[in-house]
Amino acid sequence: MSEQPRKHTEVAVGVLIRLSDGALLLSTRPEGKAYAGFWEFPGGKIEAGETVEQALRRELQEELGITIDGAEVWKVTEHDYPHALVRLHWCKVTAWSGEFEMREGQRMAWQQLPLDVAPVLPGAFPVLQWLSQERGLPFVAPPVVAPADAPAS
């Protein structure tokens, strides 16, 4: 009996860039979710019938309380986590309105490259590398850490 291929979970991700200094916004994954406490770029699942921009707009409103002016897909990557095979639609976002509210109990931090926060979701590593290259910086990979709820090997 052959195993069914895993289906991708489509995810819209916002790379929020503060224009005044180029800092990047990262937030932690909320308690109760896979990789809770890991730092990530904010975003979430694309629901049926949504465009990437619509999903990102909804997710950032739900998670952070902000309204983005717009988003266009910059890069698309895939990452195979133990709990999900994800296709990540990365959007650079440089304009938004509203005050940041951590509506899921998460933490947020504005970061310069290389990042000071850890652990970082492994799916973000390619984007961190591209952003480093764009800025003429060496890429410093964050340490790889397994989540506390990962099955022991």
C-alpha positions, -999 to 999 in steps of 0.1 A, spaced: 0 0 0 16 32 -11 15 63 12 -4 93 -1 18 123 -8 15 150 17 -6 180 7 9 215 9 -5 240 34 -5 273 16 8 301 38 10 339 33 39 354 52 47 391 57 83 404 58 75 437 75 103 462 69 105 494 89 116 520 63 134 543 88 161 517 96 154 486 76 145 465 107 125 434 103 95 424 124 95 390 139 70 375 164 69 343 184 45 314 177 17 313 203 13 287 230 -6 256 218 8 258 182 36 236 168 69 253 174 54 275 202 79 302 212 99 300 180 104 334 162 89 337 128 77 363 103 40 369 108 13 354 86 -9 323 83 -28 299 62 -45 310 30 -82 301 32 -102 287 2 -110 315 -22 -84 340 -8 -55 356 -27 -21 357 -9 -27 394 -3 -62 389 12 -49 361 35 -19 382 46 -42 412 53 -66 391 73 -38 373 93 -19 405 102 -52 421 113 -60 390 135 -25 385 149 -10 420 151 -39 445 148 -25 463 118 -38 469 83 -13 466 55 -14 489 25 -7 461 1 14 430 -5 29 413 -36 46 379 -35 83 383 -35 95 347 -31 79 313 -27 96 285 -7 86 251 6 95 236 40 87 201 52 80 203 90 71 171 109 36 185 114 30 201 80 44 205 45 41 242 39 44 264 8 53 299 20 44 329 -1 67 356 12 56 392 8 76 423 16 55 449 34 67 484 40 34 503 47 7 496 73 -15 515 97 -27 508 132 -9 501 165 7 467 170 -12 445 194 0 410 202 -35 395 200 -24 358 204 -2 365 234 30 364 213 60 386 216 74 408 188 108 423 181 122 446 154 154 430 143 185 439 123 205 412 105 219 390 118 190 383 142 194 386 180 163 364 187 163 326 188 151 300 181 139 309 146 116 287 125 138 268 100 114 277 71 126 314 75 163 306 69 162 310 30 145 344 33 170 355 60 198 345 36 182 364 6 177 395 28 213 393 40 225 391 4 203 421 -7 219 441 21 255 430 13 258 412 47 272 378 54 245 352 62 247 340 97 223 310 101 205 310 134 211 279 155 188 250 147 167 240 177 141 212 178 108 223 194 101 210 229 71 190 215 92 173 188 92 135 189 125 121 202 145 103 175 
